[in-house]
Amino acid sequence: MATLSMKPGQRFTLPDWHTSFDLISTNAQRQRSASHQIRQEARILRNETNNQTKWDEHDNRTRLNERIDCVNRWKEDLDKCLTDIDTEINALTQMKEAAERALQAKNLPLDVAIECLTLRESRRGIEVVRDPAEEELHKEVEVIDTAKKDLQQKIDEAFEQLCLLQEARQQLNMDHRGKMEALEIDRTCTSLSVNSPNISYKVNPTRVPIGSLTPEQWDQYSQYNKDRAEAELKAAADLREAMALTIAQTDNELEAQRVASEFAFRKRIHDLERALDELRWQEKNTLEEIAEMEEDIRRLEEDLRRKVANLKLAHTRLETRTYRPNMELCRDQAQHGLTDEVHQLEGTIAALKQKLAQSQDALDALYKHLYRIQTDIGFKMNSLMLDNKCMDSRRKLTVPAEKFVPEVDTFNRTTNRTLSPLKSRQLELS
């Protein structure tokens, strides 16, 4: 008889089965409920975090754009300051070069004034006088020296101001370069997205870099650079105006002094020419008087010789009549007449000799005064020649150098004059 085989092991009861089924069903429902709750919370979290992340990224992108705009505005301000400061540096450099040319141009008037003073040192005798022309020349030298000092002072101030402008420009340029780099970095940050290939984790990205500034400090730094640049620009503009005024004033003062000096020279030359005309007229009259005096002396000498011959004749007659014999030796009218003639001739001869001596003295005095006149004429001609040389030299102040041709030889300061026989006589008498 066949037997029923049975699976070995524990056998559960039907209630156990139902209990197990109910337990599984209940646990499945509870697990689904818990899972549903977690899923709902996860969805809420995802939505909230996604929204927060998007808004944070949007806000920070907006902040980056605003920062870019702020930095860009400062960059544009710095660009304008740099352009203005470059323009001012060029303008001040040109004004400084103009002042240097004006300073260099003062060398020619100074050389001319010193040359004129040196030439006038060759005057001789009474002509070495402190006249208005010499006073104006000394004033001209003083005016030129003062002008050169003023111009040199302005040139030095311009050099210092250019250094300050360059320093301010260097500071602006450094600030400008920093902002350019910051703009490049922030624009790079703005261009990044979650899909960018070069994003990654960084070590301690939230650290505060050493040397970080607050926005207020950052703004104050750029504002200080801008204010300093504007202050230096204003100082440079004021200095340029002062330099232009100094150049114009020095040129006007020098031109006024040049006119005054040349007026004094022309007046002095006129006085010398007038004095020379007077002296030449005196020389002519003195020469005529000398000629007449010499003719009168010659006549006096001839009269004196004739009177001596007449006296000899009277003496001889009187002496001869002393040999009349005996009673013939009487004092007759002829004797008295001859005696009176001798006395008269002796008085006449004495008067003629006295007058001849006076005439000789007068002639010598005329010769001496003629020598003095001619000497003074020589002095004045020398002075006139020197002043004319000065005036010719001063033409360089108004005539362009390429058109200037000296009218006289300014290096030949002597005149060769041939002495007349009359002059030789005067030198012998002196």
Secondary structure, DSSP 8 states (H G I E B T S, - for coil): --------S----HHHHHHHHHHHHHHHHHHHHHHHHHHHHHHHHHHHHHHHHHHHHHHHHHHHHHHHHHHHHHHHHHHHHHHHHHHHHHHHHHHHHHHHHHHHHTHHHHHHHHHHHHHHTT--GGG----HHHHHHHHHHHHHHHHHHHHHHHHHHHHHHHHHHHHHHHHHHHHHHHHHHHHHHHHHHHH--TT-TT----SSTT---TT---HHHHHHHHHHHHHHHHHHHHHHHHHHHHHHHHHHHHHHHHHHHHHHHHHHHHHHHHHHHHHHHHHHHHHHHHHHHHHHHHHHHHHHHHHHHHHHHHHHHHHHHHHHHTT--GGG----HHHHHHHHHHHHHHHHHHHHHHHHHHHHHHHHHHHHHHHHHHHHHHHHHHHHHHHHHHHHHHGGGTS-GGG---SS-TT---------HHHHHHHHH-
